[in-house]
């Protein structure tokens, strides 16, 4: 009975709303957690207001996979690629991430 109730709650609109609200409150944590799931290295990050400025070093394939993941899981955020620099075999991506204006 308990498992059935939990399953029903997880599939409910209420659960989706709670997840959406909690995701918006802690969106920066989700960004950093997603970086940990890919072979990416953070070389710098800062936050001014509601904008996270982050520089990542990765292969283009890893970066694009991460970017697609962010755009899917944090659909209420925008990701702006500010610059792409190469040094030897390393590619550095500087991005600004922020919640979309309501």
TIMI-2910 file (N, C-alpha, C, CB; in pm, 1 decimal, decimal comma, always signed):
<rs>
+----------+----------+----------+----------+----------+----------+----------+----------+----------+----------+----------+----------+------+
!      n_x !      n_y !      n_z !     ca_x !     ca_y !     ca_z !      c_x !      c_y !      c_z !     cb_x !     cb_y !     cb_z ! resn !
+----------+----------+----------+----------+----------+----------+----------+----------+----------+----------+----------+----------+------+
!    +82,6 !   -118,9 !     +0,0 !     +0,0 !     +0,0 !     +0,0 !    +87,4 !   +125,7 !     +0,0 !    -94,2 !     -0,5 !   +121,0 !  Unk !
!   +190,3 !   +128,9 !    +85,6 !   +275,9 !   +246,2 !    +95,1 !   +348,7 !   +272,2 !    -36,3 !   +376,4 !   +229,2 !   +208,5 !  Unk !
!   +398,9 !   +167,7 !    -99,9 !   +470,6 !   +182,5 !   -226,0 !   +377,5 !   +235,7 !   -333,9 !   +531,9 !    +48,6 !   -269,5 !  Unk !
!   +255,5 !   +188,2 !   -337,5 !   +158,2 !   +235,1 !   -435,6 !   +128,6 !   +383,7 !   -413,4 !    +27,8 !   +151,8 !   -427,2 !  Unk !
!   +113,9 !   +424,3 !   -288,8 !    +88,0 !   +563,9 !   -255,1 !   +206,9 !   +651,6 !   -294,3 !    +58,1 !   +578,3 !   -104,8 !  Unk !
!   +328,4 !   +606,0 !   -264,8 !   +447,7 !   +681,5 !   -302,3 !   +455,2 !   +696,1 !   -454,3 !   +575,1 !   +612,3 !   -248,3 !  Unk !
!   +427,1 !   +588,9 !   -524,7 !   +431,5 !   +590,5 !   -670,9 !   +329,4 !   +690,5 !   -726,4 !   +404,6 !   +449,0 !   -727,4 !  Unk !
!   +209,4 !   +691,4 !   -668,8 !   +105,7 !   +784,4 !   -713,2 !   +147,9 !   +928,8 !   -687,5 !    -27,2 !   +754,6 !   -642,2 !  Unk !
!   +210,9 !   +953,2 !   -572,7 !   +255,4 !  +1088,6 !   -540,9 !   +364,4 !  +1133,8 !   -637,0 !   +306,0 !  +1096,0 !   -396,6 !  Unk !
!   +460,3 !  +1047,2 !   -665,1 !   +571,5 !  +1082,8 !   -753,4 !   +520,5 !  +1117,3 !   -893,2 !   +673,6 !   +967,5 !   -760,8 !  Unk !
!   +411,1 !  +1056,7 !   -935,1 !   +354,8 !  +1085,2 !  -1066,9 !   +250,7 !  +1197,9 !  -1064,3 !   +292,2 !   +959,7 !  -1123,6 !  Unk !
!   +226,1 !  +1256,9 !   -949,4 !   +120,9 !  +1357,5 !   -937,2 !   +167,8 !  +1496,6 !   -980,6 !    +71,1 !  +1362,6 !   -793,9 !  Unk !
!    +70,7 !  +1582,9 !  -1008,8 !   +100,3 !  +1722,6 !  -1042,3 !   +160,6 !  +1795,8 !   -923,6 !    -26,5 !  +1794,6 !  -1089,0 !  Unk !
!   +119,5 !  +1759,6 !   -802,9 !   +172,8 !  +1823,1 !   -682,0 !   +322,4 !  +1797,8 !   -672,0 !   +100,6 !  +1770,5 !   -555,6 !  Unk !
!   +364,2 !  +1675,2 !   -695,4 !   +506,2 !  +1641,6 !   -689,8 !   +583,6 !  +1721,5 !   -794,7 !   +527,0 !  +1490,0 !   -711,1 !  Unk !
!   +528,8 !  +1731,1 !   -916,2 !   +594,8 !  +1806,9 !  -1022,3 !   +609,8 !  +1953,3 !   -983,0 !   +516,3 !  +1795,2 !  -1153,5 !  Unk !
!   +506,5 !  +2009,3 !   -920,1 !   +512,2 !  +2148,0 !   -875,3 !   +619,3 !  +2166,9 !   -767,7 !   +375,5 !  +2192,1 !   -822,1 !  Unk !
!   +621,8 !  +2076,3 !   -670,3 !   +720,8 !  +2084,2 !   -562,5 !   +861,6 !  +2073,5 !   -620,2 !   +696,9 !  +1972,8 !   -457,3 !  Unk !
!   +882,3 !  +1981,4 !   -711,5 !  +1014,2 !  +1966,8 !   -773,6 !  +1052,6 !  +2092,5 !   -850,6 !  +1016,3 !  +1845,3 !   -867,0 !  Unk !
!   +957,0 !  +2148,9 !   -921,3 !   +983,3 !  +2269,1 !   -999,4 !  +1023,7 !  +2384,8 !   -908,7 !   +860,2 !  +2307,1 !  -1082,4 !  Unk !
!   +949,8 !  +2404,8 !   -800,9 !   +979,6 !  +2514,6 !   -709,4 !  +1112,3 !  +2494,3 !   -638,7 !   +868,8 !  +2529,7 !   -607,3 !  Unk !
!  +1138,0 !  +2372,9 !   -594,0 !  +1264,3 !  +2348,6 !   -524,1 !  +1380,8 !  +2359,1 !   -621,1 !  +1263,6 !  +2210,4 !   -456,1 !  Unk !
!  +1360,8 !  +2319,3 !   -745,7 !  +1465,9 !  +2331,2 !   -845,8 !  +1500,9 !  +2475,2 !   -874,2 !  +1424,6 !  +2263,1 !   -973,0 !  Unk !
!  +1400,7 !  +2561,7 !   -875,2 !  +1425,2 !  +2703,4 !   -901,1 !  +1498,4 !  +2768,5 !   -784,5 !  +1293,4 !  +2776,5 !   -927,7 !  Unk !
!  +1472,4 !  +2720,7 !   -665,2 !  +1536,7 !  +2779,1 !   -548,5 !  +1683,9 !  +2740,1 !   -541,4 !  +1464,6 !  +2735,9 !   -421,4 !  Unk !
!  +1716,0 !  +2619,8 !   -583,0 !  +1852,9 !  +2568,6 !   -571,7 !  +1913,0 !  +2537,1 !   -708,3 !  +1855,4 !  +2443,4 !   -484,2 !  Unk !
!  +1883,9 !  +2618,6 !   -805,6 !  +1929,8 !  +2589,7 !   -940,7 !  +2081,6 !  +2590,9 !   -952,1 !  +1870,8 !  +2689,2 !  -1037,1 !  Unk !
!  +2149,9 !  +2674,1 !   -874,3 !  +2296,3 !  +2677,8 !   -881,6 !  +2355,7 !  +2543,3 !   -839,5 !  +2352,2 !  +2791,1 !   -792,5 !  Unk !
!  +2298,5 !  +2482,4 !   -735,6 !  +2346,2 !  +2350,9 !   -691,3 !  +2331,6 !  +2248,5 !   -802,4 !  +2269,6 !  +2304,4 !   -566,5 !  Unk !
!  +2220,6 !  +2253,2 !   -873,6 !  +2197,6 !  +2159,1 !   -983,2 !  +2299,2 !  +2179,7 !  -1095,3 !  +2055,0 !  +2174,3 !  -1037,7 !  Unk !
!  +2337,6 !  +2303,9 !  -1119,9 !  +2439,6 !  +2331,6 !  -1221,9 !  +2570,6 !  +2264,2 !  -1182,0 !  +2460,4 !  +2485,3 !  -1240,2 !  Unk !
!  +2614,0 !  +2286,5 !  -1057,3 !  +2740,1 !  +2227,0 !  -1012,4 !  +2732,5 !  +2074,5 !  -1006,3 !  +2778,0 !  +2282,1 !   -875,5 !  Unk !
!  +2618,4 !  +2019,3 !   -967,3 !  +2603,1 !  +1873,8 !   -964,8 !  +2612,0 !  +1816,8 !  -1105,5 !  +2469,3 !  +1834,4 !   -899,9 !  Unk !
!  +2554,4 !  +1886,9 !  -1202,4 !  +2559,4 !  +1838,0 !  -1340,5 !  +2702,5 !  +1839,4 !  -1394,0 !  +2468,6 !  +1923,1 !  -1430,9 !  Unk !
!  +2782,1 !  +1936,0 !  -1348,9 !  +2922,7 !  +1940,6 !  -1391,0 !  +2996,5 !  +1817,9 !  -1339,4 !  +2991,4 !  +2070,0 !  -1340,3 !  Unk !
!  +2962,9 !  +1776,2 !  -1218,9 !  +3026,6 !  +1658,2 !  -1160,1 !  +2993,3 !  +1528,7 !  -1232,1 !  +2986,8 !  +1645,8 !  -1016,8 !  Unk !
!  +2885,9 !  +1528,1 !  -1309,1 !  +2844,5 !  +1407,7 !  -1382,4 !  +2915,2 !  +1393,6 !  -1516,7 !  +2694,5 !  +1409,4 !  -1404,3 !  Unk !
!  +2984,8 !  +1496,4 !  -1558,8 !  +3055,1 !  +1495,9 !  -1687,2 !  +3204,4 !  +1519,3 !  -1662,6 !  +2996,8 !  +1604,9 !  -1783,5 !  Unk !
!  +3288,6 !  +1481,6 !  -1758,3 !  +3431,6 !  +1511,6 !  -1742,3 !  +3459,6 !  +1658,4 !  -1774,4 !  +3517,0 !  +1420,0 !  -1833,2 !  Unk !
!  +3419,1 !  +1745,0 !  -1680,1 !  +3437,9 !  +1889,3 !  -1692,0 !  +3515,7 !  +1939,9 !  -1571,1 !  +3301,4 !  +1962,7 !  -1704,3 !  Unk !
!  +3592,2 !  +2045,5 !  -1589,6 !  +3666,7 !  +2105,8 !  -1479,4 !  +3626,5 !  +2252,5 !  -1471,5 !  +3822,2 !  +2089,9 !  -1498,8 !  Unk !
!  +3588,0 !  +2296,8 !  -1352,2 !  +3556,4 !  +2437,9 !  -1329,4 !  +3687,1 !  +2509,6 !  -1300,2 !  +3453,3 !  +2456,6 !  -1211,6 !  Unk !
!  +3720,9 !  +2609,1 !  -1381,8 !  +3842,4 !  +2685,8 !  -1355,9 !  +3812,2 !  +2817,1 !  -1285,8 !  +3916,3 !  +2712,6 !  -1485,6 !  Unk !
!  +3689,8 !  +2867,3 !  -1300,6 !  +3648,3 !  +2985,7 !  -1225,2 !  +3496,5 !  +2993,2 !  -1224,7 !  +3709,8 !  +3115,5 !  -1285,6 !  Unk !
!  +3445,2 !  +3052,5 !  -1119,2 !  +3301,4 !  +3077,3 !  -1113,0 !  +3275,3 !  +3191,5 !  -1016,4 !  +3224,0 !  +2949,5 !  -1069,7 !  Unk !
!  +3171,1 !  +3266,5 !  -1046,9 !  +3129,1 !  +3375,5 !   -959,8 !  +2980,7 !  +3397,9 !   -983,3 !  +3211,9 !  +3506,4 !   -986,3 !  Unk !
!  +2919,3 !  +3462,8 !   -886,5 !  +2777,4 !  +3492,1 !   -899,2 !  +2754,6 !  +3638,0 !   -865,4 !  +2692,5 !  +3400,3 !   -808,1 !  Unk !
!  +2690,8 !  +3708,7 !   -957,1 !  +2653,0 !  +3848,6 !   -935,3 !  +2503,2 !  +3856,7 !   -954,8 !  +2729,4 !  +3947,0 !  -1032,8 !  Unk !
!  +2434,6 !  +3890,0 !   -848,1 !  +2288,7 !  +3892,6 !   -856,0 !  +2236,7 !  +3752,5 !   -881,2 !  +2240,7 !  +3988,9 !   -966,6 !  Unk !
!  +2166,0 !  +3735,8 !   -988,7 !  +2108,2 !  +3605,7 !  -1022,4 !  +2179,3 !  +3540,8 !  -1140,7 !  +1960,0 !  +3620,8 !  -1053,5 !  Unk !
!  +2301,7 !  +3588,0 !  -1171,4 !  +2375,9 !  +3536,7 !  -1286,5 !  +2500,8 !  +3462,6 !  -1238,5 !  +2414,5 !  +3652,2 !  -1383,1 !  Unk !
!  +2511,7 !  +3337,7 !  -1279,7 !  +2628,0 !  +3255,1 !  -1248,9 !  +2722,3 !  +3261,1 !  -1368,1 !  +2586,7 !  +3107,2 !  -1216,4 !  Unk !
!  +2842,5 !  +3312,2 !  -1346,0 !  +2945,1 !  +3321,5 !  -1450,0 !  +3044,2 !  +3209,2 !  -1422,8 !  +3016,3 !  +3463,9 !  -1451,4 !  Unk !
!  +3057,2 !  +3118,0 !  -1516,7 !  +3138,2 !  +2998,4 !  -1491,0 !  +3224,9 !  +2967,0 !  -1612,2 !  +3048,2 !  +2877,2 !  -1456,5 !  Unk !
!  +3348,1 !  +2925,1 !  -1586,2 !  +3439,9 !  +2884,6 !  -1692,7 !  +3472,9 !  +2736,6 !  -1672,8 !  +3570,8 !  +2972,6 !  -1692,6 !  Unk !
!  +3454,1 !  +2660,9 !  -1779,4 !  +3475,9 !  +2516,2 !  -1776,4 !  +3582,4 !  +2477,5 !  -1877,8 !  +3344,4 !  +2440,3 !  -1804,7 !  Unk !
!  +3661,9 !  +2376,8 !  -1844,2 !  +3756,7 !  +2319,0 !  -1938,5 !  +3708,5 !  +2177,4 !  -1966,9 !  +3904,9 !  +2320,5 !  -1882,2 !  Unk !
!  +3695,2 !  +2146,7 !  -2096,1 !  +3642,6 !  +2016,0 !  -2135,4 !  +3664,4 !  +1995,3 !  -2284,3 !  +3492,3 !  +2003,6 !  -2100,2 !  Unk !
!  +3636,5 !  +1873,9 !  -2327,9 !  +3631,9 !  +1849,3 !  -2471,6 !  +3501,6 !  +1908,9 !  -2523,3 !  +3642,5 !  +1695,3 !  -2505,0 !  Unk !
!  +3496,7 !  +1938,0 !  -2652,2 !  +3373,8 !  +1995,5 !  -2707,4 !  +3256,9 !  +1898,5 !  -2690,0 !  +3392,6 !  +2030,4 !  -2856,9 !  Unk !
!  +3283,4 !  +1768,6 !  -2702,6 !  +3177,8 !  +1668,0 !  -2687,3 !  +3122,8 !  +1668,0 !  -2544,1 !  +3231,3 !  +1527,7 !  -2723,7 !  Unk !
!  +3209,4 !  +1672,5 !  -2445,6 !  +3165,1 !  +1675,0 !  -2305,6 !  +3088,3 !  +1802,3 !  -2274,7 !  +3284,7 !  +1662,3 !  -2211,1 !  Unk !
!  +3136,6 !  +1914,9 !  -2325,7 !  +3068,4 !  +2040,8 !  -2300,5 !  +2928,7 !  +2040,5 !  -2361,6 !  +3150,0 !  +2157,2 !  -2355,8 !  Unk !
!  +2917,5 !  +1995,7 !  -2485,8 !  +2786,4 !  +1994,4 !  -2551,4 !  +2689,8 !  +1897,6 !  -2483,7 !  +2801,7 !  +1957,5 !  -2698,5 !  Unk !
!  +2740,6 !  +1785,5 !  -2436,7 !  +2655,6 !  +1692,1 !  -2363,4 !  +2605,4 !  +1757,1 !  -2234,9 !  +2732,1 !  +1561,7 !  -2331,8 !  Unk !
!  +2693,6 !  +1825,2 !  -2162,9 !  +2654,5 !  +1896,3 !  -2040,4 !  +2554,1 !  +2007,3 !  -2072,4 !  +2779,2 !  +1955,7 !  -1969,8 !  Unk !
!  +2579,4 !  +2083,9 !  -2176,9 !  +2490,3 !  +2193,1 !  -2216,0 !  +2349,7 !  +2140,2 !  -2246,4 !  +2547,0 !  +2267,4 !  -2338,7 !  Unk !
!  +2341,7 !  +2030,9 !  -2319,1 !  +2211,0 !  +1970,6 !  -2348,9 !  +2141,9 !  +1923,8 !  -2221,4 !  +2227,1 !  +1852,5 !  -2446,1 !  Unk !
!  +2218,3 !  +1867,1 !  -2129,5 !  +2161,5 !  +1822,0 !  -2001,7 !  +2106,3 !  +1940,0 !  -1923,1 !  +2267,7 !  +1747,7 !  -1918,0 !  Unk !
!  +2181,4 !  +2047,9 !  -1914,5 !  +2136,8 !  +2167,8 !  -1842,9 !  +2009,6 !  +2223,0 !  -1906,9 !  +2248,0 !  +2275,8 !  -1842,0 !  Unk !
!  +2006,7 !  +2228,8 !  -2038,0 !  +1890,2 !  +2284,3 !  -2105,9 !  +1766,4 !  +2196,4 !  -2086,0 !  +1919,3 !  +2300,9 !  -2254,9 !  Unk !
!  +1786,5 !  +2065,8 !  -2067,7 !  +1673,4 !  +1976,2 !  -2042,4 !  +1628,8 !  +1980,8 !  -1896,9 !  +1710,0 !  +1833,4 !  -2080,5 !  Unk !
!  +1723,5 !  +1971,7 !  -1804,3 !  +1687,1 !  +1961,4 !  -1662,2 !  +1655,7 !  +2096,2 !  -1599,1 !  +1798,8 !  +1895,4 !  -1585,2 !  Unk !
!  +1715,7 !  +2202,4 !  -1648,5 !  +1688,9 !  +2336,0 !  -1595,8 !  +1631,9 !  +2422,8 !  -1707,6 !  +1818,3 !  +2400,1 !  -1536,2 !  Unk !
!  +1519,5 !  +2378,6 !  -1760,9 !  +1458,6 !  +2447,4 !  -1874,8 !  +1421,4 !  +2591,7 !  -1842,5 !  +1335,5 !  +2372,4 !  -1920,6 !  Unk !
!  +1408,3 !  +2624,9 !  -1714,1 !  +1373,1 !  +2761,7 !  -1676,1 !  +1495,7 !  +2852,0 !  -1667,6 !  +1299,9 !  +2761,7 !  -1542,9 !  Unk !
!  +1614,2 !  +2799,3 !  -1702,4 !  +1737,3 !  +2879,2 !  -1703,2 !  +1784,8 !  +2899,9 !  -1846,0 !  +1848,0 !  +2811,2 !  -1619,2 !  Unk !
!  +1858,0 !  +3008,3 !  -1865,2 !  +1922,8 !  +3031,6 !  -1994,2 !  +2072,9 !  +3014,7 !  -1977,1 !  +1888,9 !  +3173,3 !  -2050,0 !  Unk !
!  +2136,1 !  +2963,8 !  -2080,3 !  +2281,4 !  +2948,0 !  -2081,2 !  +2334,0 !  +3027,9 !  -2199,8 !  +2324,2 !  +2795,7 !  -2090,1 !  Unk !
!  +2419,6 !  +3123,1 !  -2170,2 !  +2480,7 !  +3204,0 !  -2274,1 !  +2628,8 !  +3169,1 !  -2279,0 !  +2458,9 !  +3356,7 !  -2248,0 !  Unk !
!  +2676,7 !  +3127,3 !  -2394,5 !  +2819,5 !  +3100,3 !  -2411,8 !  +2886,0 !  +3232,7 !  -2447,6 !  +2845,7 !  +2990,3 !  -2522,9 !  Unk !
!  +2971,7 !  +3278,9 !  -2358,7 !  +3036,9 !  +3410,1 !  -2376,7 !  +3164,5 !  +3400,8 !  -2458,5 !  +3068,4 !  +3471,9 !  -2241,6 !  Unk !
!  +3242,4 !  +3294,1 !  -2435,3 !  +3366,8 !  +3279,9 !  -2509,8 !  +3411,1 !  +3134,2 !  -2511,0 !  +3476,7 !  +3368,9 !  -2449,4 !  Unk !
!  +3487,1 !  +3102,0 !  -2613,8 !  +3549,3 !  +2970,0 !  -2626,9 !  +3695,4 !  +2994,5 !  -2661,0 !  +3477,6 !  +2880,8 !  -2737,3 !  Unk !
!  +3784,9 !  +2942,7 !  -2577,7 !  +3928,2 !  +2960,1 !  -2599,5 !  +3995,8 !  +2824,4 !  -2603,0 !  +3990,7 !  +3049,0 !  -2489,8 !  Unk !
!  +4100,5 !  +2813,7 !  -2683,2 !  +4177,3 !  +2688,9 !  -2688,2 !  +4321,7 !  +2716,4 !  -2649,2 !  +4170,4 !  +2624,9 !  -2829,4 !  Unk !
!  +4378,7 !  +2622,6 !  -2575,5 !  +4520,3 !  +2625,8 !  -2540,2 !  +4569,1 !  +2481,9 !  -2548,1 !  +4544,9 !  +2688,8 !  -2396,2 !  Unk !
!  +4644,4 !  +2451,2 !  -2651,0 !  +4689,0 !  +2313,4 !  -2669,7 !  +4568,8 !  +2223,2 !  -2691,6 !  +4771,5 !  +2265,1 !  -2548,6 !  Unk !
!  +4558,0 !  +2118,5 !  -2610,7 !  +4446,5 !  +2024,4 !  -2622,4 !  +4326,5 !  +2065,2 !  -2538,2 !  +4491,5 !  +1886,1 !  -2582,2 !  Unk !
!  +4336,9 !  +2174,1 !  -2463,3 !  +4228,9 !  +2216,5 !  -2374,2 !  +4137,6 !  +2317,6 !  -2441,9 !  +4286,3 !  +2276,0 !  -2245,9 !  Unk !
!  +4009,7 !  +2303,8 !  -2415,1 !  +3910,9 !  +2401,0 !  -2463,0 !  +3842,3 !  +2458,6 !  -2340,0 !  +3806,1 !  +2335,0 !  -2562,3 !  Unk !
!  +3840,9 !  +2590,3 !  -2333,0 !  +3781,9 !  +2660,7 !  -2219,5 !  +3653,2 !  +2728,9 !  -2266,1 !  +3882,2 !  +2764,9 !  -2159,1 !  Unk !
!  +3544,9 !  +2704,5 !  -2192,5 !  +3413,9 !  +2760,5 !  -2224,9 !  +3370,5 !  +2852,0 !  -2110,6 !  +3308,3 !  +2647,5 !  -2249,4 !  Unk !
!  +3346,8 !  +2978,7 !  -2141,1 !  +3295,3 !  +3071,4 !  -2039,6 !  +3146,9 !  +3093,3 !  -2067,3 !  +3374,3 !  +3208,4 !  -2040,5 !  Unk !
!  +3066,2 !  +3068,3 !  -1963,7 !  +2920,3 !  +3075,0 !  -1978,9 !  +2859,4 !  +3159,9 !  -1869,7 !  +2858,6 !  +2934,7 !  -1976,9 !  Unk !
!  +2743,4 !  +3215,8 !  -1901,1 !  +2660,0 !  +3282,4 !  -1801,5 !  +2528,8 !  +3207,7 !  -1795,3 !  +2637,8 !  +3433,8 !  -1835,5 !  Unk !
!  +2489,9 !  +3172,0 !  -1675,5 !  +2367,1 !  +3095,5 !  -1654,5 !  +2278,4 !  +3174,8 !  -1560,2 !  +2397,0 !  +2952,6 !  -1597,2 !  Unk !
!  +2151,5 !  +3186,3 !  -1596,5 !  +2057,5 !  +3262,2 !  -1513,1 !  +1916,4 !  +3210,6 !  -1535,6 !  +2065,3 !  +3414,2 !  -1544,1 !  Unk !
!  +1832,5 !  +3222,4 !  -1434,4 !  +1691,1 !  +3187,2 !  -1453,0 !  +1626,8 !  +3283,2 !  -1554,3 !  +1614,4 !  +3191,8 !  -1316,7 !  Unk !
!  +1535,1 !  +3231,5 !  -1631,3 !  +1460,9 !  +3316,6 !  -1725,7 !  +1374,0 !  +3413,3 !  -1646,9 !  +1373,4 !  +3230,7 !  -1823,3 !  Unk !
!  +1356,4 !  +3529,9 !  -1701,1 !  +1268,2 !  +3629,0 !  -1636,7 !  +1124,6 !  +3580,1 !  -1650,3 !  +1285,2 !  +3772,7 !  -1701,0 !  Unk !
!  +1048,2 !  +3590,7 !  -1542,9 !   +908,6 !  +3545,9 !  -1546,4 !   +820,8 !  +3645,7 !  -1615,5 !   +856,8 !  +3520,9 !  -1406,8 !  Unk !
+----------+----------+----------+----------+----------+----------+----------+----------+----------+----------+----------+----------+------+
</rs>
